[in-house]
């Protein structure tokens, strides 16, 4: 009798140990859950903590917005089934020709609505949602998935977490090697910038105005996603305005900019020539000192829109522009390496000249 009881106790302890072992194994692969719901599918946990059933083999992907489209292009352009906007000449110049004619289906961003009819005809294996992770975005992802009956996977769009986003996406797409190559570049760049920015004395920090729109009289404040690169490299954003929602671009006046009197101006859009030609700008210190620069762009803007991995190179460019003694990068060399790694494009010397024209890049 005692032997039987001992045997039962022994079996119970063994069962508990096996359960603990299995639980430990599951923690090593948090993105995977138990058995797939149906053959050819697997259930993952995305970066928002949502359980999503996705195909084992993923060949065609659509993104809800441009940031996710850029991420996919850097991983493997062949994954893309469509763009979110029409490509201009600046984009086409540095995007491989075979992807120029992919359709523009729009997406789910701001007031833009995806052409779901065409999307369903193409039939992607999944939809990627890249952006902020919060209750609102999770609700939108769930709604999109219900609307089109295609799995929607969320990934984090935070600039400082691009390495994690690449790591997750690499496992999702069975492309771990490419993901590690790009993710490690992002990780090292962010680490370098965070370290270097701490070494900039407060009284040496450059006061910067970010000029947007046709007239240059639209901008975004410190703490906005649209000025995250400026904040990270240690520049002082002079724009004391209230952020204007997700799209940004708060209207200001010449008088306000004159009052802020920045040391340097960076331009996005058509305002670069406007600032030099309009006499109203000539009383501003940055214009007087000829410290007005264009944000490099092509195929994607280095500083802001779309807010994706393109901003990683922007960290090096803007850091070097503001504090060349701290961010001692050879920008031409860095540009060549980035375009090869991320955009699958080998730049010529003429390309470098084109990209860095009016940007102060060296």
DRENGUKOL-910985 format. One record per residue (C-alpha): residue in three letters; x, y negated, z. Coordinates in steps of 0.05 Angstrom, whole numbers, plus 32768, in hexadecimal, padded with zeros to 4 digits. Layout:
BEGIN
ALAXYZ ...
REM end
This chain:
BEGIN
UNK800080008000 UNK80387FD08013 UNK805D7FE47FD4 UNK801F7FD37FAB UNK80177F8F7FCD UNK80617F807FC2 UNK805A7F937F79 UNK801D7F657F70 UNK80427F2C7F91 UNK807E7F387F65 UNK80537F367F26 UNK80317EF57F3D UNK80757ED37F49 UNK808D7EEB7F05 UNK804F7ECF7EE3 UNK805A7E8B7F04 UNK80A27E8A7EEE UNK808F7E997EA6 UNK805A7E627EA8 UNK808D7E307EC1 UNK80BE7E447E8C UNK808B7E3C7E55 UNK80767DF87E70 UNK80BF7DE27E70 UNK80C77DF87E27 UNK808B7DCF7E12 UNK80AA7D907E2F UNK80E57D967DFF UNK80B67D8B7DC3 UNK80817D597DDB UNK806A7D487D95 UNK80507D8F7D8A UNK80157DAE7DAF UNK7FFA7DF57DAF UNK7FE57E207D74 UNK7FCE7DFA7D35 UNK7F847DF07D2A UNK7F867E127CE6 UNK7FB97E347CB8 UNK7FEC7E047C99 UNK7FDF7DD07CCF UNK80027DBC7D0F UNK7FEB7D907D48 UNK801A7D587D5E UNK80187D207D91 UNK80287CDE7D6F UNK804C7CA27D8D UNK800B7C877DA9 UNK7FFD7CC87DCE UNK7FC67CDE7D9E UNK7FBF7D277D89 UNK7FBC7D2D7D3E UNK7FB87D6B7D12 UNK7FE77D637CD6 UNK7FFE7D907C9D UNK803C7DBA7CA8 UNK80567DA07C65 UNK804F7D567C58 UNK805C7D3D7C11 UNK802F7D007C07 UNK80277CC87C3A UNK80037C867C3B UNK800D7C4E7C6E UNK7FD87C227C8B UNK80067BE57C83 UNK80477BCC7C64 UNK80747BD97CA1 UNK80637C237C9D UNK806C7C247C52 UNK80B27C087C5B UNK80C27C3D7C8F UNK80AB7C747C5F UNK80D37C567C25 UNK81127C587C4F UNK81067CA07C62 UNK80F57CB97C1C UNK80D47C8F7BE5 UNK80B67CCF7BC7 UNK80877CD37C03 UNK80647C937BEF UNK80227C977BC9 UNK80147C4C7BC7 UNK80287C067BDE UNK80007BD77C0A UNK800A7B9B7BDD UNK80217B8A7B96 UNK806C7B897B8E UNK808A7B487B77 UNK80CB7B407B51 UNK80F47B397B91 UNK80DA7B7D7BA9 UNK80E27B9F7B66 UNK81297B877B60 UNK81407BB57B99 UNK810B7BEC7B98 UNK811C7C277B6C UNK80F77C207B28 UNK80D17C627B2D UNK80A97C467B68 UNK80957C047B49 UNK80547C1E7B2B UNK80377C3F7B69 UNK7FF17C237B73 UNK7FE17BED7BA5 UNK7FAA7C077BD3 UNK7FAD7BD07C07 UNK7FA77BEA7C4E UNK7F897BDB7C92 UNK7FAA7B9B7CA8 UNK7F8D7B567CB7 UNK7F547B4B7C85 UNK7F6E7B7E7C53 UNK7F467BBD7C49 UNK7F627BFC7C29 UNK7F457C157BE8 UNK7F2D7C567C07 UNK7F0D7C6F7BC7 UNK7F517C707BA4 UNK7F737C897BE3 UNK7F467CC67BE6 UNK7F537CD57B9C UNK7F9E7CD87BA9 UNK7F947CFF7BE9 UNK7FD07CF37C17 UNK7FE47D287C49 UNK7FE27CF47C80 UNK7FDE7CAA7C8E UNK80147C867CB6 UNK80007C4E7CE5 UNK803C7C247CFA UNK80347BEA7D2B UNK80277BD77D73 UNK800F7C107DA0 UNK7FD27BF97DC7 UNK7F897C0B7DD2 UNK7F727BE17D97 UNK7FA47C007D66 UNK7F947C467D7E UNK7F4A7C397D74 UNK7F577C207D2E UNK7F817C5D7D1D UNK7F497C8A7D36 UNK7F167C647D0D UNK7F407C6A7CCD UNK7F487CB57CD8 UNK7EFC7CBD7CDF UNK7EEF7C907CA3 UNK7F1B7CB67C71 UNK7F227CFA7C93 UNK7F6E7CF97C8B UNK7F9C7D007CC7 UNK7FB77CBD7CE1 UNK7FF97CBE7D07 UNK800F7C817D2F UNK80587C6C7D36 UNK80757C337D5E UNK80867BF37D38 UNK80B07BD47D70 UNK80F27BBA7D54 UNK81197BD47D90 UNK80FC7C1A7D89 UNK81097C267D3F UNK81397C5F7D51 UNK81017C837D76 UNK80D17C767D3D UNK81017C957D0B UNK810D7CD07D3A UNK80C37CDE7D3F UNK80B67CD47CF4 UNK80F07D027CE3 UNK80D17D3B7D0A UNK808C7D2B7CEE UNK80A67D2E7CA6 UNK80DA7D657CB1 UNK81107D337C9F UNK813A7D317CDF UNK817D7D257CBC UNK81667CE67C97 UNK81427CCE7CD5 UNK81807CD57D00 UNK81AA7CAF7CCD UNK817B7C747CCC UNK81667C777D15 UNK81AE7C777D2E UNK81BD7C397D04 UNK81817C157D23 UNK81947C2C7D69 UNK81DC7C137D63 UNK81C77BD17D43 UNK81957BC17D7A UNK81C77BD57DB0 UNK81FC7BA97D92 UNK81CD7B6D7D8C UNK81B37B757DD3 UNK81FA7B777DEE UNK82147B3D7DC4 UNK81D97B0F7DD3 UNK81E87B147E1E UNK822C7AF47E11 UNK82107AB47DF5 UNK82127A7B7E27 UNK81D17A557E31 UNK81F07A137E1D UNK820B7A327DDC UNK81C97A4E7DC4 UNK81B27A337D81 UNK816D7A127D7E UNK81487A2D7D41 UNK81087A1B7D1C UNK80E87A527CF2 UNK80C77A2F7CB6 UNK808E7A557C94 UNK805C7A467C5E UNK80627A1A7C20 UNK807079DA7C48 UNK809879FA7C80 UNK806679E07CB2 UNK804F7A247CCB UNK80757A4B7CFF UNK80737A7E7D38 UNK80887A777D81 UNK80BA7A9D7DAC UNK809F7AE17DBF UNK80797AEB7D7D UNK80877B297D54 UNK80967AFA7D1A UNK80D17ADB7D3F UNK80EA7B197D63 UNK812C7B1A7D3C UNK813B7AD27D52 UNK812B7AE37D9B UNK81567B217D9A UNK81957B007D7F UNK81937AC97DB3 UNK81797A8E7D8B UNK814B7A5A7DAB UNK81097A547D88 UNK80F57A0B7D8C UNK80AC7A167D78 UNK80837A077DB6 UNK80417A1F7D99 UNK800C7A527DA8 UNK80117A927D7F UNK7FDB7A987D4A UNK7FC57AE07D4F UNK7FE57B1A7D2B UNK7FF17AF67CEA UNK80137ABB7D0C UNK80277A7B7CE7 UNK800F7A447D15 UNK80077A017CF4 UNK803479C87D0D UNK804479817CF8 UNK8083795D7CE1 UNK808079357D22 UNK808279757D4B UNK80BE79907D26 UNK80E2794D7D2C UNK80D4794E7D77 UNK80F179947D7D UNK812C797E7D51 UNK814A79C37D44 UNK819479D07D37 UNK81847A007CFF UNK81487A137CD4 UNK813A7A577CB4 UNK81077A597C7C UNK80D57A8D7C63 UNK80AC7A7E7C26 UNK80B07A447BF7 UNK80C37A0F7C2A UNK810F7A117C21 UNK811179DE7BE8 UNK80D979B67C09 UNK810379A97C46 UNK813D798E7C1D UNK811179647BEE UNK80DE79477C1E UNK80F979097C42 UNK80CF79197C7F UNK80FF79517C91 UNK813E79267C8B UNK813B790B7CD2 UNK813F79517CEF UNK818479667D06 UNK818579A97CE2 UNK817579877C9F UNK81A979507CAA UNK81DE79847CBA UNK81C979AF7C7D UNK81BB79E97CAC UNK817C7A017C88 UNK817E7A497C70 UNK81527A797C4A UNK81417ABC7C69 UNK815D7AF27C3A UNK81277B1B7C18 UNK81247B547BE7 UNK81087B877BE7 UNK80EF7B727C2B UNK80F87B357C57 UNK81327B3C7C89 UNK81127B127CC0 UNK80C87B1B7CC3 UNK80917B337C96 UNK80877B6D7C8F UNK80A07B7B7CD6 UNK80C27BBE7CCB UNK81087BDA7CC9 UNK811D7BA47C97 UNK81277B777CD4 UNK81607BA37CED UNK818E7B857CB8 UNK81707B417CCA UNK818C7B477D10 UNK81D27B4A7CF4 UNK81C67B127CC2 UNK81A77AE17CF2 UNK81D67AF17D2B UNK82117AE47CFD UNK81F17AA37CE3 UNK81E57A867D29 UNK82227AA27D4D UNK82577ABA7D1C UNK828B7AC07D53 UNK825D7AEF7D7B UNK823D7B167D41 UNK827D7B1D7D18 UNK825D7B467CE0 UNK82717B467C97 UNK822A7B3A7C7E UNK82397B4E7C36 UNK82567B907C4E UNK821C7B9C7C7F UNK81E97B8C7C48 UNK82097BBE7C19 UNK82097BF57C4E UNK81C17BE87C63 UNK81A47BE87C1D UNK81C77C297C0D UNK81B07C4C7C4D UNK81697C317C51 UNK81557C1D7C0B UNK817C7C527BE3 UNK819A7C197BBB UNK81E27C0A7BA9 UNK81EB7BBE7BA7 UNK82187B9C7B75 UNK82407B5D7B85 UNK820B7B357B5F UNK81D57B547B8A UNK81F97B3E7BC9 UNK82007AF77BAE UNK81B67AF67B9D UNK81A07B107BE1 UNK81CC7AE17C0A UNK81C17AA27BE1 UNK81AD7A687C0E UNK81AD7A967C4B UNK81F17A837C67 UNK82057ACC7C65 UNK824F7ADB7C60 
REM end
